[in-house]
Amino acid sequence: MTTPETSSETSSAAAGRPSVLFVCVHNAGRSQMAAGFLRELGGDAVLVRSGGTEPAAEVNPVAVEAMHEVGLDISSQAPDELSPATVQESDVVITMGCGDACPFYPGTRYEDWKLDDPAGQGLEAVRGIRDDIRARVAELLASLDLPERG
């Protein structure tokens, strides 16, 4: 996934730090924005991953611009292919329009966030998607009993 997992991250997750995986088709807009917000708002209290069922070549530049507007830089992230192992290793899997291509494993918490796809949309539309994602990430943190950082 876009955030390489190290042995210290694995042991942190096993020691009670929840892991969240954001999944969308291209891993270039919605999932990257959600991962950026969760990294910022959750800090070290949560392990953040993202992936796509058909990863794009790059993160959507309009999503990058929309995130810059709120002080978050996702420009260094790269779309990555979703792997079944990453799904199995995640405590929470948030899907965003990947349909039947998203693998399901018992014992994992799943949520499906109905969000417009920012692909091909202008900055004004992506701002609305960004703000919706930010609110959902804050709700996710609360549901995990993790305080919002900052």
C-alpha positions as CSV (number, residue, x, y, z in Angstrom):
1,M,0.0,0.0,0.0
2,T,1.1,3.6,-0.2
3,T,2.5,3.6,3.3
4,P,5.1,0.9,3.6
5,E,4.6,-1.3,6.6
6,T,7.6,-2.0,8.8
7,S,8.0,-4.5,11.6
8,S,7.5,-1.8,14.1
9,E,4.2,-0.8,12.5
10,T,3.1,-4.4,12.6
11,S,3.9,-4.7,16.3
12,S,2.2,-1.4,16.9
13,A,-1.0,-2.7,15.3
14,A,-0.8,-5.9,17.3
15,A,-0.3,-3.8,20.5
16,G,-3.7,-2.1,20.1
17,R,-3.1,0.5,17.4
18,P,-6.0,0.0,14.9
19,S,-5.2,-0.2,11.2
20,V,-7.5,1.3,8.6
21,L,-7.5,0.6,4.9
22,F,-9.2,3.0,2.4
23,V,-10.1,1.4,-0.9
24,C,-11.4,2.9,-4.1
25,V,-11.0,1.9,-7.7
26,H,-8.1,4.0,-8.8
27,N,-6.6,4.8,-5.4
28,A,-6.0,8.3,-6.8
29,G,-8.7,10.5,-5.2
30,R,-11.1,9.5,-2.5
31,S,-8.9,7.0,-0.8
32,Q,-5.9,9.2,-0.9
33,M,-7.7,12.1,0.6
34,A,-9.2,9.9,3.3
35,A,-5.8,8.5,4.1
36,G,-4.3,12.0,4.2
37,F,-6.9,13.2,6.7
38,L,-6.6,10.1,8.9
39,R,-2.8,10.4,9.0
40,E,-3.2,14.1,10.0
41,L,-6.1,13.7,12.5
42,G,-5.2,10.3,13.9
43,G,-1.4,10.7,14.1
44,D,0.5,7.8,15.4
45,A,-2.6,6.3,17.1
46,V,-3.7,4.6,13.9
47,L,-2.0,2.8,11.0
48,V,-3.3,4.1,7.7
49,R,-3.2,2.2,4.4
50,S,-4.9,2.7,1.0
51,G,-5.2,0.7,-2.2
52,G,-7.2,0.4,-5.4
53,T,-8.7,-2.4,-7.4
54,E,-7.4,-0.7,-10.6
55,P,-4.7,1.8,-9.5
56,A,-4.2,4.9,-11.6
57,A,-0.7,6.1,-12.7
58,E,-0.8,9.0,-10.3
59,V,-2.8,10.7,-7.6
60,N,-5.5,13.0,-9.1
61,P,-4.0,16.5,-9.3
62,V,-7.3,18.2,-8.5
63,A,-7.5,16.1,-5.3
64,V,-3.9,17.1,-4.5
65,E,-4.8,20.8,-5.0
66,A,-8.0,20.5,-2.9
67,M,-6.0,19.0,0.0
68,H,-3.3,21.7,-0.3
69,E,-6.1,24.2,0.3
70,V,-6.6,22.7,3.8
71,G,-2.8,22.4,4.5
72,L,-2.4,18.7,3.6
73,D,0.1,17.4,1.1
74,I,-0.8,14.1,-0.6
75,S,1.4,14.8,-3.7
76,S,4.0,12.3,-2.6
77,Q,1.5,9.4,-2.4
78,A,1.3,6.9,-5.2
79,P,-1.7,4.8,-6.2
80,D,-1.1,1.1,-5.2
81,E,-2.9,-2.1,-6.0
82,L,-5.1,-3.6,-3.3
83,S,-3.9,-6.9,-2.0
84,P,-6.0,-9.5,-0.2
85,A,-3.3,-9.7,2.5
86,T,-3.6,-6.0,3.3
87,V,-7.4,-6.4,3.6
88,Q,-6.9,-9.3,6.0
89,E,-4.3,-7.3,8.1
90,S,-6.7,-4.4,8.5
91,D,-9.1,-3.8,11.4
92,V,-11.3,-1.5,9.4
93,V,-11.8,-1.4,5.7
94,I,-13.5,1.6,4.2
95,T,-14.7,1.1,0.6
96,M,-15.5,3.9,-1.7
97,G,-17.1,2.6,-4.9
98,C,-14.9,-0.4,-5.7
99,G,-18.0,-2.6,-6.0
100,D,-17.7,-6.4,-6.1
101,A,-13.9,-6.2,-6.6
102,C,-13.4,-5.5,-2.8
103,P,-12.5,-8.7,-1.0
104,F,-14.4,-9.5,2.2
105,Y,-13.0,-11.3,5.3
106,P,-15.0,-12.3,8.4
107,G,-13.9,-10.5,11.5
108,T,-13.0,-7.3,9.7
109,R,-15.1,-4.1,10.2
110,Y,-16.3,-2.8,6.8
111,E,-17.9,0.5,5.9
112,D,-18.9,1.6,2.5
113,W,-18.8,5.4,2.0
114,K,-21.0,6.6,-0.8
115,L,-18.9,9.4,-2.3
116,D,-18.8,11.0,-5.7
117,D,-15.6,10.1,-7.7
118,P,-13.4,13.2,-8.1
119,A,-12.0,11.9,-11.4
120,G,-12.8,14.3,-14.2
121,Q,-14.4,16.9,-11.8
122,G,-13.3,20.5,-11.2
123,L,-11.9,21.9,-8.0
124,E,-15.3,23.2,-6.7
125,A,-16.8,19.7,-6.9
126,V,-13.7,18.1,-5.4
127,R,-13.8,20.5,-2.4
128,G,-17.2,19.2,-1.5
129,I,-16.0,15.6,-1.7
130,R,-12.9,16.5,0.4
131,D,-15.0,18.2,3.1
132,D,-17.4,15.2,3.2
133,I,-14.4,12.8,3.6
134,R,-12.9,15.0,6.3
135,A,-16.2,14.8,8.3
136,R,-16.4,11.0,7.9
137,V,-12.8,10.5,9.0
138,A,-13.5,12.5,12.2
139,E,-16.5,10.2,12.8
140,L,-14.3,7.2,12.2
141,L,-11.8,8.4,14.7
142,A,-14.6,8.9,17.3
143,S,-15.9,5.4,16.6
144,L,-12.4,4.0,17.2
145,D,-12.3,5.9,20.5
146,L,-9.3,7.9,19.2
147,P,-9.1,11.6,19.9
148,E,-8.7,13.9,16.9
149,R,-5.2,15.4,16.9
150,G,-4.8,19.1,16.7
